[in-house]
Each structure stands twice: as C-alpha cells, then as structure tokens.
Amino acid sequence: MTRRERVAENLNRALHTLLDTDPAAYVLGEDIADPYGGAFKVTRGLSERHPERVISTPLSESGITGVGAGLALAGNRPVVEMMFADFASLAFDQLLNFASKSVSMYGRRIPLSMVVRCPTGGNRGYGPTHSQSIQKHFIGIPELSLYETTPFHDNEDVFAAMLSREQPCVLFEDKVLYTRPLFTDGVVDDLFHYEMVGDDNPTAHLRPVDEADPDWIVVAPGGLAERVIEAMRSLLLEEELSCELLVPSRLYPFDLSELLPTLTRARGICVVEDGAAGGTWGEVLAQQLHTRLWGRLDRPVLLLSAEPSIIPTAAHLEREVVLQSATIHRAIAEATK
C-alpha cells in the first residue's frame, strides 16, 4: 500500500512547485538551506535546486520580513519562514506598519504578494517560548490574511490562493501536524468521511457515514482537526452524540455565507481554538455564528480555548494547558445535558 504524503512533505512539494514554476518566487529564513533544510525540514532540497532564490538569513525576524516585503513590493513573490511562530512577534512591526499598509497607502492599490510561514502549537514539550499559538495577535489587521495548514488541504492550492490575494499572508503550521498524513479521496476512517465545500475559500466538511443531522457541528482550525476527530469518535461511541467538523484553510477574513446551509443543520455549534481566549479568532467567529444562527440553536455557541497560562515544558503539565481531545469530549457532553 502506498504511504500517504505527510503534511511537512506536502509543504515541501508545494514550495518546490512554486520555485520551479515562478521565477519571481523566493524563500527566505534562518537555516533553511541544505543540508539542514530548516528546523522541521520543510525547505529540504530547495536550495540545491534554486540556490539563487533560497536564502539562509541572519537571525533577525524583523529583518527577514522587511526584506520579504521589499521583494514583494518590487514584484516578487517571497515566502518567509519563522523558525517558530513565537518569534513572529519580532516581525510584527514589519507586518503591521510596512507590509500590510503598503498595499493601499500610496494612493493606488499595490500588489504585495508574500507569505510568512509560522510553525505553531504545543504538545511537543518545547516550553513557553516555542509552543504558542499566536494567531489572535494578527486578527483584524487590514490587508493581512491569515491561513492555517490542515490535513485536508493540498498546500500547492493554499500557496496559490495566498499569493493570488496580492497582499501579505501569514500561514500558521501546527508542528504536530507536520508528521501526520494528508487525508485523501474523501475518507478519514471507518466512521467519518469528508468533502470540500465552498469555492472562494474551500472548507473541509467531515461527517459520520450516517448522514443524519448532527447534534453538534464543530468549527476548528487545521492544527486541532485530529484532536476534534478523536473527540467526535468517542462522543459518538460513548455518548451517542453525532458531530460534524468544519476545517477552513483561511482563518481571516472569514466568510460564513457558504457554510450557513451546513451550519443550520445542527442544534449546537462549538468553536475550538488552540490559543488562550481574549480577542481571538474563535471569539470573532462565535459572535458571527450567534448573530446569524441564534434563533435556530438550542444553546449558546460553545467556545473552547487553551488555558490562560504559559505553556509548560513538562508533558503532563503541558497537556493541562493545551486543548486535548478529552477536554473537547467532556465540554460537549456536559453542554448537551
């Protein structure tokens, strides 16, 4: 049996395709050149094939992002890698005050196609400064779009979508997801299958083989998909609660319109996110869902977030802070009572 492509391998293939087909594409980042190929090996092999456009940089996240934005202003299409998403805080000024504003502050719209890749998330024991999910700090910046890798979306399509927006984009990549295989052919396992819905921003819609209307629909970014699927399985087998899952590729701006026919089928909706609550993607989405659907729901939208804490290095303490499948199961089961 052919082994399924892992998410990190899929990202690597997408970057190879981009560099092979677009002479204006660049990849910049710390230690990305061969033989190291990046901290998570996503850039392996790129510099060997395109040494003039794959550039290992000094340790300066602000500098890397500024150079990337300058390349983009000159008509190129750079991809910038943060070694860890935590360090994107050092590039925040370049994204907020230079890259995103440059799209529209010169009296006419200027195409600025660039992607900043950010490995995110915990569950790997990397500790407080290498495990955060910092998506919420980039929500709401005009002309800055946010995406997240998923086990359902081919990253060749995701890169094409981001670069076609002609504005800076941030791609969050869950580090645990790197090692996981992509789902293909609409099959997850013996209980669940999926399809892609929507044209502008395709969302993976995962549902039980039984097509009955669900008790709950969960909306979650790609890094949480596997934990939600595990919770859905246990809820179905142990609690007889049927759940469906929606996994978008683009987190912001997020358009609910194409998902409303699906969402109106559930009596309860749960939004799940990896970061701590407070000004988050999940809170914005929960508010939109409540406004559009409150008359159809049996209960308020349930929002699940990480604990408001630093992320410990010790595995047993980290599991208490970062959202786990058991936490999702317990919260949905209790909210159903």
N, C-alpha and C positions, 0 to 999 in steps of 0.2 A: 504494500500500500504506500502511495506517495505521501511523504510528510508534508503537512500544511506549512505554509510560509508563516514565520513568526513576525510580529509587529515590527521589531527592530530591523529585520531583513527586508520587510516591505518598505520601510522608510529609506533604507539604504538603496533599494532598487529605484524608488521614486527620485532620489537625488541623482543617481546615475542617469536616469532618463532625462531629467531636467538639464544636466550639464551636457549630455550627448546631443540634445535636440535644440538647445537655446544658447547661442554664443554669447548672449548678454547675461547669462547666469553665473553667479559667483557663490562660493561657500566660504565663510569666514568663521573662525573660532579658535579657542585655545586647545592645542594638542590634537588637532583634527587630522593632521597629515599622517601618512603611513611612515613607519609601520605601526604607530599606536592606533590611529584611526578613531580618536575620540574616546571619552571616558566610557561610553556604552557601545562603542564600535559601530555606531550608525554611519560614520563617514569613512569606514574602511574601504580602501581601494579607490577612493575618489581622486586623491592627489596623484596617484600613479598614472591615471588616465588623463587628468586635466591639471597638471602641475601649475600652470599659469593662472588658473582660476579657483584653486583650492588653497586658501592662505591660512596657515597657522599664525596666530596673532599673539602679541603680548597679553599679559594678564590684566586687562582693562575692559570691563564690560561696557562702560560708558564709551570708551574709545572705539571698540568693535562696532557698537550700534551706531555711533556717529559716522564712522566710515561707511557702514552699510547704507545708511540713509543718504549720504553723499553720492555713493554709487547709484542708488536708485534715482536720485534727482537728475543724474546725468544720463538716465535712460536705461540703466542696467537693472537686473533682477536678482539681488543678493539674498542669500539665506544665511542668517547669523545664528550661531549656536552658543547658548549659555551652557556652561558645563553643568550647572544646577540652576533650577528656576529661582532658588533663593537669592542668587546673585543678580537677577534681573532688577532688583531694587536699585542697584548701582547704575543701571541703564535707564531708569525711569525718567530722568530729566530729558534724555535724548528722544524718548518715545513721546512724552507729553508735550515738550516745548519745541521740538525740532521736527521730528518725522511726521507726526500726525498733523501738526499745524501747516507744514509745508504743502500739503495737498491743496489747501484753499486760501492761503493768506496772501497770495501775490496778485489778487485781482482777477485771476482766472484759474480754473482747475488744472493742477499739475499732476500728472500720473506719477505715483511713487510706489512702485511695486517691490515690496520687501517682506521677508518672513523672519521672525525671531523665534527660534526653537527653544523650548524651556522644559527640561526633564523635571517632573514634579513628583510629589507624593511620598508617603511613608511606607510602612510595612517592610522596610529593608534594614532597619537598625542603624541608619545613618545619623541620627541625632537631630538636635534642634535647628541647626543652620543648613542642613542638607536634605530636609524631608518635607518642607512646607508645600502647601497648595495655595498659591498666592493670586489666583485668578481674580479675586474680588478687587484687588488694588488697581486693576486695569479696566474695570467695568465703567462705562459711561464716558469714555474719552472720545470726543467727536473724531471721526475718520480713522479710528483704530478698531480693527475687528479681532475677535478672539475665537480661536478654534481649539479643539481637543481631539487627540487621536482616539480611535475606538477600535475594537476588534471586529468591526463590521465594514468600515470604510477603507477602500484602497487609497493609499496616500498619494499615488500618482494623480488621482482625481482631486484629492484635497489640496495638493500644491497648485494644481491648475486653477482651482476655484479661488484660492487665496490670491494668487498673482494676478488673476483676471480682475480683481476688485480695484487694482491700481491705487492701493493705499496700504499702509503698514498693517501687518497682521502678526499676532502672537499665536504660536502653536504650542499648547501645553501637552506634554507627553508623559503619561504615568510610567514611572520606572519599572514597576512590576509588570506592566502590560508589555514591555519590550520582549519579554521571554515567552509570551503567550501566542498561540497560533491564531491567525485570522479565521473567522468563520466564513464559510463559502457555501454557495448553492442553496441558501435559504434554510440550512439545517444547523441547529445548535446541539441538540441531543435527542434522546428518545421522547422527551416531554415537550420540547419547545422548538418552534421554527420561527423564521423571521422573513420580512420583506422590507424593501426600501420605499418610503413614502415621501412625496413632495418632489418638486422639480428644481426650485431655486436652491434649496439647502436640504438635500436628502437626509432623512432621519430613519434610523433602523427601528422597525416596529417588531418586537419579539412577543410572541403569544403562545399559549398552550396549544397543543394539537387539537384539543377540543375547542371549537370556535365560539362557544357561548360567551355572552357579555361578561366582562370580568367584574370581580368585587372591587379591585383596585387597579389603577394604572400608575406606574412609577415612571418618573422622568429623571434621568441621571446622565451625567457626562460619561465619556468612554472609560475613564480610569476606574469607575465604580461598577461597570457593567457586570463583571464576573461575580462580584460580591452580591449584587442585586439578584442575579440569576440563581445563585446558591440559596438566597433567602426565598425567592419565588418557589423554588423546588420544595423547600422544607415547609413553606406555608401551604402549598397545595397538598402535600402528602400527610402533613401532621395536623393542619388546621382546617383543611378542605376550603381554603381561600384561594380563589383564582386571581392571578395578577398578570398584567401585561407590562412591557417595558418599552419606553421610547428613549433612544440614544441619539442625540443630534451630533453633527460634526461641528457646526458653528454655534458657539455659545452666545456671542454678542456681535452685532444686533441679532435678536432672536424674534422670529416671526411665528406666532401661534396659528395663523389662519389656516395653513394647510393641515394642521394636526387636529383642529377642532372636531371634524367628523369622528375621529378616533376617540378623542378625549370625552366626548359627550356620552360614550357608551358605559362609562364607569360610574359607580356610586361614590367612590373615594379616589382622591388623587394624592400621591406622595411625591415630593421633590427631594432628591438626595444629592448631597454635595460633599466634597472632601475637605474643604477648608472650614475654619471656625465661623460661626454666624456673625452677622454685623455688616450690613452693606454689601451683600453677596449676590452672585448670580441666582442662587436658589431663592432668595427673598424677593428679588425683582420678578422672577418667574412665578412664584407663588402668588404675588399680588396680582399679576396679569390673569392668572388662572382663576383666582377668586372673583375678579371683576367680570370676567367673561362667562363663568360657569356656575356661580354660587347658587343660582336658582335650581340647578339640576343635581347638586351634590347632597348627599345625606349628612355630610360633616365638613368642617373646615379643611382646607388643604393642609396636609401634614408635611412639615419641613424637617428633614434630618440633616444635621451638620456635625462636624468634628467637635470635640470638647474644646472649650476656650482655654487652651494650655499650650505651652511649648511642647514639642514632640520629643519624648524621651528616647534615649538610645536603647535601653533595656527592652527586650521584645515584649515581656509581659506587661510593662507599663505603656509601651507604645500602643499596644492593642486596645488599651483602655481609652486612649485619646483619639486615635484614628478610627473612623467608622468601619465596623465589621459586619459581615452577613448576619451574625446572630443578633446584633443591635437592630438591624433593619427588620428582621423577622419579628422580634419582640415588640418593636414600636408599632408595626402594622397590626399585629394580632391584638394588642391592647387597645388601639384606636378603633378596632372593629366592634369591641364589646359594647 
